[in-house]
Amino acid sequence: MTEYKDIEAAAGRLTGVAVRTPLLSNRQLDDLAGGRVLVKPECLQVTGSFKIRGAYNFLSQLDPDEARRGVVAFSSGNHAQGVAAAGTMLGIQAAIVMPEDAPRAKLENTRRLGGEVITYDRYTGDRETIARELAAQRGAVVVPSYDHEFIIAGQGTVGLEIAQQCAELGMEPEQVLVCCGGGGLIAGTAMALKANYANVAVHPVEPEDFDDTARSLRSGKREHIDSSARSICDALQAHSPGEMTFAINEALLGRGLIVSDAEVRAAMRFAFANLKLVVEPGGAVALAAVLSGKIDTQGKSTVVVISGGNVDGEMFAEIQRAASG
Amino acid sequence: MTEYKDIEAAAGRLTGVAVRTPLLSNRQLDDLAGGRVLVKPECLQVTGSFKIRGAYNFLSQLDPDEARRGVVAFSSGNHAQGVAAAGTMLGIQAAIVMPEDAPRAKLENTRRLGGEVITYDRYTGDRETIARELAAQRGAVVVPSYDHEFIIAGQGTVGLEIAQQCAELGMEPEQVLVCCGGGGLIAGTAMALKANYANVAVHPVEPEDFDDTARSLRSGKREHIDSSARSICDALQAHSPGEMTFAINEALLGRGLIVSDAEVRAAMRFAFANLKLVVEPGGAVALAAVLSGKIDTQGKSTVVVISGGNVDGEMFAEIQRAASG
């Protein structure tokens, strides 16, 4: 089980590897929310998302023998880029199983970062099986995308930075909103935040029909999503909460918030026009939850994690052009 | 004449008003440049550009009688938004004379920030005359967009932050590239940088056909641009260097760099795809100079100022769609 000291150790390993992304404020956002809203833009992170944090923390702890045999990962794109980049930095060969309909930018960047890309059909193939077979053939280690203590500890450095940056600003965060796919980012982030601010509420935000964590938090057991579910948020399509992540999240999180594709598009437009940030759909859900009033922000201090910005130019342009979602 | 202590005083006034924008690094940019490149993204600033710095520093030093009579400014858009926002913060009425073909986002935001917008034809009207007549009618103070010691000192806080942030990173900037219209930003920035790093080279970057500062630095007198000149960079269309700004710039700057509209578009696409930043054309010229090899960056440490991100969604989408400039 991940502990707070593991997150601190991960922060040490990530020094000079991951960027300490800033904590931004924006007047329009504060005005709309009727309170103070701080934005943690992991779209500005190396490889364009937070995923390098967990991937590097995992790969840097392989023993020399494991490192020589290489790693295999399966990912819709952001974890793929994180693993590819971490592999290149550490001299470890990385093969990544990715859906063939992943954003072109994510496929191209994974290759450019030095990853070997193997594609499959998202709706018929089972990426986990493909990855495990490949790993068995090669004797390679599988890099889980969320359900591992090294991954959770690495992603948790986002929460550690938020805690430090709030302290530097002399303020206490009352609520923190984090996107949730498999739950690795929010598990580590909640652990780091709760260790510093016992009263902070940490809420997962998910796309409509991919609300497995929200439902699991209510029922107390790991719920699954329907295989017919579709969302613009390609980065948040895990089928159920992780075993390790849910054990942490069940203990630490507040209620789950749900946003629609239209609300995500509106948040991406807001980020373009006001924050001047390029945000991918899955990266925009926490911001969307604030903008669409899914949580009370009046007179409160709220932190919103923007998890990534890896979106194709064409899709981004189409969303900018559309007057409504 | 602006002095270094005026920039330090401006930084004090701007605390809690302007954002201390981060100094970002990006692996792709470092790889392309063959050296270390740090980006100062003033697109993340309040009102989406650095202009709030000078505007607030100016307005906050008006005496109560002047403040009561209000201010008038003329601007293609970023100074307009800075003056409107500073006016609203300080309770000072602000009228802004803007070209009717200014980006829609700039016109709308200036109104939304509380400014009274008066439009004119950029190619036939004289905005300075219109503004001065209006100011005379109202007894209002004109807020110059660059040629004033308070404006230069305010914009110089960009350079002060760069100097502080480089010190925090334990590195010395060898060259700093800054966009140049009337020259206020670069004059203040160069003054702040040179006070901290005597050997730093500060280069102005201008769009093709708007290279009045580059030519003036060569000839030693204030050159003018041709009235038929056109550029995608709406924010950098001053007709000649300012008197005060040129006196500073002549003493402090290295040679001027020139970029084409196509190079600016390519830099905007690079910023979207790799930096995840929304950058307006005028804000992208310094980045364009690095990407198009207008200056040697091999093995050097270079800081690039991105001055603003106020660009219409339609134009941004069109630039993202175009495969080449």
Interface residues (C-beta under 8 A of the other chain):
Chain A: V19 T21 P22 L24 S25 N26 R27 P41 C43 L44 V46 G48 A85 A105 R269 F272 A273 N274 L275 K276 L277 V278 V279 G309 G313 E314 F316 A317 E318 Q320 R321
Chain B: V19 T21 P22 L24 S25 N26 R27 P41 C43 L44 V46 G48 A85 A105 R269 F272 A273 N274 L275 K276 L277 V278 V279 G309 G313 E314 F316 A317 E318 Q320 R321
